[in-house]
Amino acid sequence: MPGIDECLLEAMTVNGARGAAVIEWTSGLALGMVGETRDDDPETTAAETAELARLAAEQTAFAAFVEKQDTSTDTAEVAEADTGAGAAGDSPVEDVIVTTRTCYHLLHFVDTAFDSGVFLYLWLDRREGNLALARIRLRDLARRLALV
């Protein structure tokens, strides 16, 4: 299992990667960061992406839907899940994707054994990057990331 530094270096091998970070979204603290940052200010980049992650994770509009089986009529109904995390470290949101005319910003929440509130952030050049493949790679990295 790779640690934060190895995970970020591997994230930078994604086609079009300009920058990557592991950020704790409740405080906005970057646990690790590589590559470029917007306006050459890594603290601001971490804080602003954490604010977006916090907004997505805490709002009921983005809560997951869970299908419940009605045993009396044998029909399925869709119900909104709790907005809070299920198991420790589980976020109700899996990814946040922001697209601009020149780049993609991907935030992938990391599930951990403890309530960490950590996400992986990847900044991609839109001309060189492939959004679908980057999302798959980020998900795989998050699964293997060892946070100790």
N, C-alpha and C positions, 0 to 999 in steps of 0.2 A: 504494500500500500504506500503510495507516494505521500510525502508531506506537502506542506504548502508550497515551498519553493519548487519542488519537482513538478507539482501539479501546474503551477503557473508557467514554468518553462515549456511544459507539454502543451498548454493552451496556446502559447505563442506559435506553435507549429501549425495551427489551423490556418488554412489559406486566407489571406487578407487580414490577419490579426494585427492590430496596432497597439493594443494594450490589454492587460488582464489583471484581475485583482481578486483577493478573497477578503470580503468585508463583513463585519459584524453589523447587522442592520439596526439594532436598537441604539447603538452608540455612534455609528458612523465611522468607527475605527477600522482602518485598513490593516489586516493581519499580514498582508503581503501584496506587493504590486510590482509588475514588470512592464516594460515597454513605454509607450508614450502616454501622456495624460493631457487632457484638454487644458489649455492655458498654462501648461507647465506647473500646475498646482495640485499635487496628489491628495492633499488633505481635503481640498474643496471637492475634487472629483469623488472621493470616498463618501463625503458627507452628503453630496447631492444624489448619488446613486442609492445610498442608504435611505434617504428620504422617499425616493420613488418606491423602493422595496417595501418600506414600512407602510406606505399608503396602500399598496396593492395587498399586502398581507393582512392588514387590519380592517379593511372595509368589507361590509357585508355584500356589496354588489359583486365582489369577486370570489365569494365563497363557493366551494365545490358543491355539486348536486349529487345526492345519493338516491339511488332508486330503491324504494321500499316495496316489498311484496305485501299486498292486502290478502290475507288468507281467507276472509269471509267471501269475497267476490272473485278471488283468484286473478285480480288485475294489478298491474304495476302502477304505482304513482311515484312521481318525482317529488322529492322533498329537499329543501335547502339544508345543507349540513351546518354544524356549528361553525362560527367564524374563527374560533380558537383552534389551536393545534390539537390533533388527535393524540397520538402517542408523543412521547417527549421528542422535541425537535422537529416534528412534522409540521410543515407549513400548509395552510389551505391552498396556497398558490404554488405551482410548480415552476413556471417561467414568467418573466416579463420581457417583452420584446418591444423596443422602440426603433422605428425606422425613420431615417431622414433622407434627404436627397443624395447624401454622400456616404452615409455609414449606417451600420446596424449596431445596436447596443443590446446585449443579451444578459439577463440576470437569471441565474438558476439557483433556487434555494437548495441548500444542502441538508439532508436528513441526517441527524446524528443521534447517538444514544442519550445525549443530554440536551437540554433546551439551550441551544447555542445561538440561534438567530443568525446564521451565517449564510452568505450566498456567494456564488462565483459570478464575476462580472467579466464580460468579454466585449471589447470594442473592435468592430470589423470595418474594413474599407468595403464599401458596397460594390465597387467595380471588381474587386479581386476575391471577395468572400462568397461563400455559399451558405445562406442562412439555415437551410435544413440540415446540412452536414455539420455546421458549427453547433447547432442545437444538440444534435446527437452526440458529438464529441464532448460537449460541456456536460451533458447528462452522465456520460460514462466517467468522466473525470470526477464528478461530484460523488459518484458511487464508490470510487476507489480512494478518495481523499481521506487521509488519516489525520484527524484533529485530536491532538493529545493535550 
